[in-house]
Amino acid sequence: MPQPNRSFFARFLKAEASGGVVLMLCAALALVVANSPLEPAYTHALHGHLGPLSVLDWINDALMSLFFLLVGLEIKREMLVGQLARPADRVLPLIAALGGMVVPALIYLAIIHGEPRMMRGWAIPASTDIAFAIGVMALLGRKAPPSLRMLLAGIAIIDDMGAVAIIALAYTAQIHALPLAVAGLVLIAMAVVNRSGVAKLWPYLVLAALLWVAVLLSGVHATLAGVLAACFIPLRRQGARPSPLHRLEHGLHPWVSFAIVPLFGFANAGVALGGMGLAQWLDPLPLGIAAGLFLGKQMGVMGALWLCAKLKIGARPRGASWRQTYGTALLCGIGFTMSLFIGGLAFADPALVDAVKIGVLGGSLLSALAGALVLAI
């Protein structure tokens, strides 16, 4: 693979790791504020309205669209010229990611069996938070070989693809035909601009903004507009100048990693823990999510990697032992950003949303501590 792609991937991992540390701090700050005398002001500020949407909705529906736009750009780049460009490079992370999505969902469904209203949360433990997980791995320094960081990033990127598909298919309640048709026309316009060889970014950004409005009004979750728009951002270079996709990805990355995702974490991780006993932690919803993340992810990912090695479908990551590979599988159980996001889509009841937060925080923390411990030994 050409050296520029490798250096870009190294910079990508470094930025994700730094952003993951900032995300951890913001999540911790949210918990402190939610369990302090500032909690009423925190809640009031998030639910105050700015125009047609609340502050929380602007964060989750508008700003997170930029997060999904970046996710779409990263997926496209990795699939075309990056670490997942060759079919042989996709097999191991693809199978590991599938195992890491199916097993957590099955564990969740088994634990909440008999609670029909909680069935919608099956996808909450199915995704890995790439920034958080790579942030933990980066703190370990040389304890984690580079091949494991690439494997973790590959699994997380494929996880994101699966999460986007799940959001589109499982969490769209009602479709409005006219706005959806307008969104289709905007996508056609983006395709025409792309095929015309336009290298300037502003036409794509204007059309992406129109797409976001149309998707928001259609009933499909607005953040999916970001992923759809990314599909039509050109990756071809214009002489010595970087491609529009690389320019947009480079421009978005610091804003998403150090502002948007940490702000999302601060707005969504706050949950009051006062008076909460063991019974609340062992309720089916938080227990199912925590068990799905901590047990399901390691079982699904590690089981898939071991099976691939036995069947000679793919080899263990170069320079890594099975113990280190197991530590990486544990880190895949950090599902913070996407898990909280899907939890907010799955449930409208504030009590259930708080239970989701408890399960996500508990499962992610266990996975982070256990993965770091196994890799650090």
BELJOMO-V733224 format. One record per backbone hydrogen bond with DSSP energy under -1.0 kcal/mol. CO is the residue of the C=O (numbers start at 1). NH is the residue of the N-H. E is the energy in kcal/mol with one decimal. If there is no record, write none. Layout:
# BELJOMO-V733224
co:CO nh:NH e:E
co:CO nh:NH e:E
This chain:
# BELJOMO-V733224
co:2 nh:6 e:-1.3
co:3 nh:7 e:-2.6
co:4 nh:8 e:-2.3
co:5 nh:9 e:-2.3
co:6 nh:10 e:-2.3
co:7 nh:11 e:-2.2
co:8 nh:12 e:-2.5
co:9 nh:13 e:-2.5
co:10 nh:14 e:-2.1
co:11 nh:15 e:-2.6
co:12 nh:16 e:-2.6
co:13 nh:17 e:-2.5
co:14 nh:18 e:-2.2
co:15 nh:19 e:-2.6
co:16 nh:20 e:-2.2
co:17 nh:21 e:-1.6
co:18 nh:22 e:-1.9
co:19 nh:23 e:-2.4
co:20 nh:24 e:-2.2
co:21 nh:25 e:-2.0
co:22 nh:26 e:-2.3
co:23 nh:27 e:-2.5
co:24 nh:28 e:-2.3
co:25 nh:29 e:-2.4
co:26 nh:30 e:-2.2
co:27 nh:31 e:-1.8
co:28 nh:32 e:-2.1
co:29 nh:33 e:-2.8
co:30 nh:34 e:-2.6
co:33 nh:36 e:-1.6
co:36 nh:39 e:-1.9
co:38 nh:42 e:-2.4
co:39 nh:43 e:-2.7
co:40 nh:44 e:-2.6
co:41 nh:45 e:-2.4
co:42 nh:46 e:-1.8
co:43 nh:47 e:-1.7
co:46 nh:56 e:-2.6
co:48 nh:55 e:-2.5
co:50 nh:53 e:-1.1
co:53 nh:50 e:-2.9
co:54 nh:58 e:-2.5
co:55 nh:59 e:-2.0
co:56 nh:60 e:-2.9
co:57 nh:61 e:-3.2
co:58 nh:62 e:-1.0
co:58 nh:63 e:-2.7
co:59 nh:64 e:-1.6
co:62 nh:65 e:-1.0
co:63 nh:66 e:-1.2
co:63 nh:67 e:-1.0
co:64 nh:68 e:-2.3
co:65 nh:69 e:-2.1
co:66 nh:70 e:-2.3
co:67 nh:71 e:-2.4
co:68 nh:72 e:-2.6
co:69 nh:73 e:-2.3
co:70 nh:74 e:-2.7
co:71 nh:75 e:-2.6
co:72 nh:76 e:-2.4
co:73 nh:77 e:-2.6
co:74 nh:78 e:-2.7
co:75 nh:79 e:-2.4
co:76 nh:80 e:-1.8
co:77 nh:81 e:-2.9
co:77 nh:82 e:-1.3
co:78 nh:84 e:-1.3
co:82 nh:85 e:-1.6
co:86 nh:89 e:-1.1
co:90 nh:94 e:-2.3
co:91 nh:95 e:-2.6
co:92 nh:96 e:-2.5
co:93 nh:97 e:-2.6
co:94 nh:98 e:-2.3
co:95 nh:99 e:-2.4
co:96 nh:100 e:-2.2
co:98 nh:101 e:-1.0
co:98 nh:102 e:-2.6
co:99 nh:103 e:-1.8
co:101 nh:105 e:-1.2
co:102 nh:106 e:-2.2
co:103 nh:107 e:-2.5
co:104 nh:108 e:-2.5
co:105 nh:109 e:-2.4
co:106 nh:110 e:-2.1
co:107 nh:111 e:-2.1
co:108 nh:112 e:-2.3
co:112 nh:115 e:-1.9
co:115 nh:118 e:-1.8
co:116 nh:119 e:-1.5
co:118 nh:121 e:-1.8
co:119 nh:122 e:-1.6
co:121 nh:124 e:-1.7
co:123 nh:126 e:-1.7
co:129 nh:133 e:-2.8
co:130 nh:134 e:-2.4
co:131 nh:135 e:-2.0
co:132 nh:136 e:-2.1
co:133 nh:137 e:-2.2
co:134 nh:138 e:-2.7
co:135 nh:139 e:-1.4
co:137 nh:140 e:-1.0
co:138 nh:141 e:-1.4
co:140 nh:143 e:-1.8
co:141 nh:144 e:-1.2
co:145 nh:148 e:-1.1
co:145 nh:149 e:-1.2
co:146 nh:150 e:-2.2
co:147 nh:151 e:-2.1
co:148 nh:152 e:-2.8
co:149 nh:153 e:-2.5
co:150 nh:154 e:-2.6
co:151 nh:155 e:-2.7
co:152 nh:156 e:-2.4
co:153 nh:157 e:-2.5
co:154 nh:158 e:-2.1
co:155 nh:159 e:-2.6
co:156 nh:160 e:-2.3
co:157 nh:161 e:-1.7
co:158 nh:162 e:-2.2
co:159 nh:163 e:-2.8
co:160 nh:164 e:-2.5
co:161 nh:165 e:-2.0
co:162 nh:166 e:-2.4
co:163 nh:167 e:-2.7
co:164 nh:168 e:-2.1
co:165 nh:169 e:-2.3
co:166 nh:170 e:-3.4
co:167 nh:171 e:-1.1
co:176 nh:180 e:-1.7
co:177 nh:181 e:-2.5
co:178 nh:182 e:-2.2
co:179 nh:183 e:-2.4
co:180 nh:184 e:-2.0
co:181 nh:185 e:-2.1
co:182 nh:186 e:-2.3
co:183 nh:187 e:-2.2
co:184 nh:188 e:-2.1
co:185 nh:189 e:-2.3
co:186 nh:190 e:-2.3
co:187 nh:191 e:-2.4
co:188 nh:192 e:-2.3
co:189 nh:193 e:-2.4
co:190 nh:194 e:-2.4
co:191 nh:195 e:-2.7
co:192 nh:196 e:-1.6
co:193 nh:198 e:-1.7
co:194 nh:197 e:-1.7
co:201 nh:205 e:-2.1
co:202 nh:206 e:-2.6
co:203 nh:207 e:-2.2
co:204 nh:208 e:-2.3
co:205 nh:209 e:-2.1
co:206 nh:210 e:-2.0
co:207 nh:211 e:-2.4
co:208 nh:212 e:-2.2
co:209 nh:213 e:-1.9
co:210 nh:214 e:-2.3
co:211 nh:215 e:-2.8
co:212 nh:216 e:-2.5
co:213 nh:217 e:-2.0
co:214 nh:218 e:-1.1
co:218 nh:176 e:-3.0
co:221 nh:224 e:-1.7
co:222 nh:225 e:-1.8
co:223 nh:226 e:-1.3
co:224 nh:228 e:-2.4
co:225 nh:229 e:-2.6
co:226 nh:230 e:-1.8
co:227 nh:231 e:-1.0
co:229 nh:232 e:-1.6
co:230 nh:233 e:-1.3
co:234 nh:245 e:-2.2
co:238 nh:241 e:-1.6
co:241 nh:238 e:-1.3
co:243 nh:247 e:-2.5
co:244 nh:248 e:-2.6
co:245 nh:249 e:-2.8
co:246 nh:250 e:-2.6
co:247 nh:251 e:-2.1
co:248 nh:252 e:-2.6
co:249 nh:253 e:-2.3
co:252 nh:256 e:-2.8
co:253 nh:257 e:-3.0
co:254 nh:258 e:-2.3
co:255 nh:259 e:-1.3
co:255 nh:260 e:-2.5
co:256 nh:261 e:-2.6
co:259 nh:263 e:-2.1
co:260 nh:264 e:-2.5
co:261 nh:265 e:-2.7
co:262 nh:266 e:-2.5
co:263 nh:267 e:-2.4
co:264 nh:268 e:-1.9
co:265 nh:269 e:-2.2
co:273 nh:276 e:-1.9
co:277 nh:281 e:-1.3
co:278 nh:282 e:-1.7
co:280 nh:283 e:-1.0
co:283 nh:287 e:-2.4
co:284 nh:288 e:-2.7
co:285 nh:289 e:-2.0
co:286 nh:290 e:-2.7
co:287 nh:291 e:-2.8
co:288 nh:292 e:-2.0
co:289 nh:293 e:-2.5
co:290 nh:294 e:-3.0
co:291 nh:295 e:-2.0
co:291 nh:296 e:-2.1
co:292 nh:297 e:-1.2
co:295 nh:299 e:-2.3
co:296 nh:300 e:-3.0
co:297 nh:301 e:-2.9
co:298 nh:302 e:-1.9
co:299 nh:303 e:-1.9
co:300 nh:304 e:-1.7
co:301 nh:305 e:-2.4
co:302 nh:306 e:-2.6
co:303 nh:307 e:-2.3
co:304 nh:308 e:-2.5
co:305 nh:309 e:-2.0
co:306 nh:310 e:-2.3
co:307 nh:311 e:-2.4
co:308 nh:313 e:-2.6
co:308 nh:314 e:-1.2
co:317 nh:320 e:-1.7
co:321 nh:325 e:-2.2
co:322 nh:326 e:-2.3
co:323 nh:327 e:-2.1
co:324 nh:328 e:-1.8
co:325 nh:329 e:-2.1
co:326 nh:330 e:-2.1
co:327 nh:331 e:-1.8
co:328 nh:332 e:-1.2
co:330 nh:333 e:-1.9
co:331 nh:334 e:-1.9
co:333 nh:335 e:-1.0
co:334 nh:129 e:-3.7
co:335 nh:339 e:-2.0
co:336 nh:340 e:-2.6
co:337 nh:341 e:-2.2
co:338 nh:342 e:-2.7
co:339 nh:343 e:-2.3
co:340 nh:344 e:-1.9
co:341 nh:345 e:-1.2
co:342 nh:346 e:-2.3
co:343 nh:347 e:-1.8
co:349 nh:353 e:-2.3
co:350 nh:354 e:-2.3
co:351 nh:355 e:-1.8
co:352 nh:356 e:-2.3
co:353 nh:357 e:-2.2
co:354 nh:358 e:-2.1
co:355 nh:359 e:-2.4
co:356 nh:360 e:-3.0
co:357 nh:361 e:-2.8
co:358 nh:362 e:-2.6
co:359 nh:363 e:-2.8
co:360 nh:364 e:-2.5
co:361 nh:365 e:-2.4
co:362 nh:366 e:-2.4
co:363 nh:367 e:-2.2
co:364 nh:368 e:-2.5
co:365 nh:369 e:-2.6
co:366 nh:370 e:-2.7
co:367 nh:371 e:-2.6
co:368 nh:372 e:-2.4
co:369 nh:373 e:-2.3
co:370 nh:374 e:-2.5
co:371 nh:375 e:-2.3
co:372 nh:376 e:-2.0
co:373 nh:377 e:-1.3
